[in-house]
Amino acid sequence: MFQPLAQSSCILLMTLRLFFTNGGELFLPAFEPGAPVHTYTGYTLRYNERNEQPDWVAYELTAQEVYSKEAERSNRFLPDPEIPTGSASDADYRRSGYDRGHLAPAADMRFSSSAMKECFYYSNISPQDPSFNRGIWSSLEEQTRDWAMEAGSVCITTGPLFYGEYSPVIGPDRVAVPDFFFKAILDYRSATPKAIAFIIPNRKADSPLPKFACSVDEAERLSGLDFFPALPDCIETTVEATENISLWFPEDH
C-alpha cells in the first residue's frame, strides 16, 4: 500500500492530468504511431485486419452514462465505414454458430444515438460462443456497470485473445474465433485507486465470475498490451500488480 504522503502526491498528479485531459483518452492502452486506431462517440479501438475484429476496445464508462436511457438498442449490425480495408459483415456470422459479441456493449452506449449505432459496427464485434456471450460475459458487463455507478466512473479495456498459431475462422472474410476474452477495469476516482482484470475462455463458464479475476499485470502479460500507461508510476506499479478480489467482490469474502 502507499504511504499516506506518497499516495496524496500520486493522487494529486493524476488529478492534474485528468484536469487537462479527457479521462477516456488518458487511459487508452499504449499503441505505436500510425497504428489502425479509430475513435467513435463512445469508445476507441485498434483494428486487426488479419483477425477482422479489434485487438482492443477502450472507453470510460460513467455513472451518468449507465443511468441514461436516451437511445434504444439498435440491433442493426453494420460494416464499419471507417475501416479502409473493410470490416466483417453479416455474411461472416450467418449460420456460423457464433454470436456477434460486442466488445463495447450496447447497454453501455445508451447515452447517445450515435454511440448506439456505432457499437453495432462489425469492428466492435467478435465471434463468441452463445453460452459465453449470454452467460458469464453478460454477467461481467452488468457487474462493470454496477462498478461504474458505485465509483462514478471506470475505465475499461477489453478484447480477444488467440493462443494458437492458427485459429478457427468463420465466413468469407475468415473472421478468427478467439480462445479467450479479457477485460481490464480501472477505478481511478476512488480515494484509493484500484484495478482488476478478467481472462475468460470463449465457452460456457464452469466457475463463477471471481474465479476468472486476475491482476492487470497478469492480463498484460497474456495479451501483450499495456492497458493504462498514462497512470503515474507510483500508482501503476501498485494497482496493476494487486489482485485484491475482496475490493471488488466484498460479498464473496
MOJO-V97453 format. One record per backbone hydrogen bond with DSSP energy under -1.0 kcal/mol. CO is the residue of the C=O (numbers start at 0). NH is the residue of the N-H. E is the energy in kcal/mol with one decimal. If there is no record, write none. Layout:
BEGIN
CO|NH|E + CO|NH|E
END
This chain:
BEGIN
2|6|-3.0 + 3|7|-2.2 + 4|8|-2.2 + 5|9|-2.2 + 6|10|-2.7 + 7|11|-2.3 + 8|12|-2.3 + 9|13|-2.4 + 10|14|-2.5 + 11|15|-2.2 + 12|16|-1.9 + 13|17|-2.4 + 14|18|-1.9 + 15|19|-1.3 + 16|20|-1.1 + 21|25|-2.4 + 22|26|-1.6 + 24|27|-1.4 + 31|34|-1.8 + 34|36|-2.7 + 35|46|-2.6 + 37|44|-2.6 + 42|39|-3.2 + 43|57|-3.2 + 44|37|-3.0 + 45|54|-3.2 + 47|51|-1.5 + 47|52|-1.3 + 50|175|-1.2 + 52|47|-2.2 + 55|45|-1.8 + 56|157|-2.5 + 57|43|-2.6 + 58|155|-2.9 + 60|153|-2.1 + 61|65|-1.9 + 62|66|-2.2 + 63|67|-1.1 + 77|121|-2.4 + 79|82|-1.3 + 82|85|-1.6 + 88|91|-1.2 + 89|93|-1.6 + 92|95|-2.1 + 98|100|-1.3 + 98|127|-2.1 + 100|125|-2.4 + 104|107|-1.5 + 105|108|-1.7 + 108|111|-1.2 + 109|70|-2.7 + 111|115|-2.2 + 112|116|-2.3 + 113|117|-2.6 + 114|118|-1.7 + 116|119|-1.3 + 117|120|-2.0 + 119|77|-2.0 + 120|123|-2.1 + 121|124|-1.3 + 123|102|-2.1 + 125|100|-2.5 + 127|98|-3.1 + 128|132|-3.0 + 129|133|-2.4 + 131|136|-2.2 + 134|138|-2.1 + 135|139|-2.3 + 136|140|-2.1 + 137|141|-2.3 + 138|142|-2.5 + 139|143|-2.4 + 140|144|-1.8 + 141|145|-1.9 + 142|146|-2.2 + 143|147|-2.2 + 144|148|-2.1 + 145|149|-2.1 + 146|150|-2.7 + 147|151|-2.0 + 151|62|-2.0 + 153|60|-3.0 + 154|185|-2.6 + 155|58|-2.2 + 156|183|-3.2 + 157|56|-2.5 + 158|181|-2.7 + 160|178|-2.2 + 160|179|-1.7 + 167|176|-2.8 + 169|174|-2.7 + 170|173|-1.7 + 174|169|-1.9 + 178|201|-2.7 + 179|160|-2.6 + 180|199|-2.6 + 181|158|-1.9 + 182|197|-1.8 + 183|156|-2.2 + 184|195|-2.2 + 185|154|-2.5 + 186|193|-2.1 + 193|186|-3.1 + 195|184|-3.2 + 196|213|-2.6 + 197|182|-1.7 + 199|180|-2.2 + 200|202|-2.2 + 207|210|-1.5 + 208|211|-2.2 + 209|212|-1.4 + 211|198|-1.8 + 213|196|-2.1 + 214|218|-1.9 + 215|219|-2.6 + 216|220|-2.1 + 217|221|-2.0 + 218|222|-2.1 + 219|223|-2.4 + 225|29|-2.3 + 227|230|-1.5 + 231|234|-1.8 + 231|235|-2.9 + 232|236|-2.2 + 234|238|-2.7 + 235|239|-2.0 + 237|241|-1.1 + 239|216|-2.9 + 242|244|-1.1 + 243|246|-1.6 + 244|247|-1.4 + 244|248|-3.1 + 248|251|-1.7 + 249|252|-1.4
END
